[in-house]
Amino acid sequence: MSNYQTGILADVPGHSRYLFFSLQNSDELSTALQQLRDAVDGEETVVGIGESTLRAIDKDIPGMRSFPGLTGPGIDIPSTPYALLLWLRGDDRGELLHRTRTLSQTIETAFQLDDVIEGFRYREGDDLSGYEDGTENPKDGDAINVAITSDTGKRLDGSSFVAIQQWVHNLDQFQAYSSDEQDHIIGRRISDNEEIEDAPEAAHVKRTAQEDFDPEAFVVRRSMPWSAPDGEGLVFVAFGNTFDAFEALLNRMTGNDDGIVDSLFSFTNPITGCYFWCPPANNGRIDLTAMGIE
Ligand code: HEM
């Protein structure tokens, strides 16, 4: 029996909706969260609580913090916090739209829906650049160890911490590179997804080689492409039992460790960045007792 929101470790679905809310009325917060808890299952809808919500209810979740804005040479990584995230997972866009309406209405006394991103699976889980995304994700028991907390106390075990960023791709720019150049940006060959041993140090998988960090910086990525009339890119999503691994990876990507900037930035940049605490769950029921919500 799992003690976490099972949607976190399930395969990415065909379609997603990422709903970002701000807190409008703290007086109604506890009631709205109770109603939300009774309306979701942690599998089809994954819940993430933002730092501002925890502060409004005066609860400290160890390990929770707000997303750090970062600056590197020519690079700005924004921090755009929200009070609440609902990650809606499914295979039917219409059903996701109706679920959006129902859940927003369920919590509207306290929360306002500020932003919606529609994500989708491309082929078997590729980024829109055409490269397979998620190859080096930890699997099975390793994924649980990396993404889910344990030994943190009864009401907290089964938590996860999620980092989300909306990246905007410049596909014209990416497609203007030769196939070899593209492979060197990622650090893998598109033809067979093999890692390129002598790829440049700036190649993305060289920058983010999880076992090269001290301590090792493993995360469970569940990113999905997004598109809208004004652009497209990747909703980068990384779960961990702390935010430390994600921050180490992002810091190295921006060149703050050694001055080498990840080549990804040559065609894509993040326009948002936020952190959420994903509460534990039992038998398909989110457990908010760590927030004092029984
Ligand atoms: C638009 C943004 C991004 C794109 C298109 C992208 C794409 C990819 C691709 C194609 C791979 C190789 C296959 C795989 O192992 O999944 C990869 C690996 C990886 N990426 Fe990203 N990525 C992006 C952003 C990020 C960010 C922001 C982080 C963390 C801060 C990150 C962390 C990783 C890690 C840890 C790996 C595996 C490295 C290894 O251990 O071999 N990625 N990414």
Boltz pocket constraint, residues with backbone or C-beta under 6 A from the ligand:
constraints:
  - pocket:
      binder: B
      contacts: [[A, 127], [A, 129], [A, 131], [A, 132], [A, 133], [A, 134], [A, 135], [A, 136], [A, 137], [A, 167], [A, 186], [A, 188], [A, 204], [A, 205], [A, 208], [A, 209], [A, 210], [A, 211], [A, 217], [A, 219], [A, 234], [A, 236], [A, 238], [A, 246], [A, 249], [A, 250], [A, 253], [A, 264], [A, 268]]
      max_distance: 6.0
